[in-house]
Amino acid sequence: MKMCRWLYIGLAWFSSWVSAEEVVWLGADFPPMSMSQGEYAHQGYIDAMYKFLKESLPQYQFSEKTVPWARAMHTAQMGGPYCLISAFYTPERAKFLRFTEPYGYFLPLGLVVRAEDKAKFAEFITASDRINIEKLLADEKLIIGLAGDRSYGPLIDGLLAPLLASDAPNVHKAYQDESSKILVNMLGHKRFDYMFGYPSEMVFYEAPTIKLLFYQIDGSDKLLEGRLSCTKGPVTDAVFADVSKLVTRQESFSVFQGAYERWLPEYLLGPYRQQLAQLRKAKF
């Protein structure tokens, strides 16, 4: 019995020692950012970053767990050997996560319209080729499609608030799962005139019968920072330190940019690269 007891204690100690080198990367399916199944499984730009991390840091036993996003955040908040690739920095998340320097930059949320309706939106285009969103939302003739449970960021949420509170007739809300897919389909079938989305989402969900255009929004066109994050604690100290060094290498930027640009429409490549160059010039 004593031998069995000591064997059990020894195995338990060994198991805890091995797990110290194991880190679970939490994520959710956000096509085409990250995809765990389907025709393009593991071909998203976040998937490319995870593969790069795993190959660059062989000293760790990385595994990936795909769960609903709310569950991923709750799991990280509870603590443990967890890291995340697709969590944007917020002061609230910084209370339980530590974030690296940016590994790359994304185009922000913008306006998505049917290509055939381009002329309808000409009067809302600014001198910098952005959409004047306040002027557009005030036009009751053009209907917007919204995901019922999605936040579009402080600026847009603030502008939408009075419209939602007054049940404005130019607002159409959808509550289905996979809201981006549903909204693009509804936009294609002319249930409304425009929606908000990321350009990569538009490319992913666009179909031969649905030709779309993306416009950046004036005042909300700053590139978004992609950062890696890990829970706070001794278990993730080493991996966070190594990951932090990795993201500062040019190779990291190149891996992300190549994978990200695959999911951008060609007419946005020039403006995106120009913004990227201006940002890097300002930083260095």
Secondary structure, DSSP 8 states (H G I E B T S, - for coil): -HHHHHHHHHHHHHHHHHHTTEEEEEE--BTTTB-SSSTTTT-SHHHHHHHHHHHH-TTSEEEEEE--HHHHHHHHHH-SSEEESS----TTGGGTEEE-S-SEEE---EEEEEGGGGGGGGGGB-TTS-B-HHHHHT-TTS-EEEETT----HHHHHHHHHHHHTT-TTEEEE--SSHHHHHHHHHHTTSSSEEEE-HHHHHHH-BTTB-EEEE-BTT----EEE--EEESSHHHHHHHHHHHHHTTSHHHHHHHHHHHHTTS-HHHHHHHHHHHHHHHHHH-
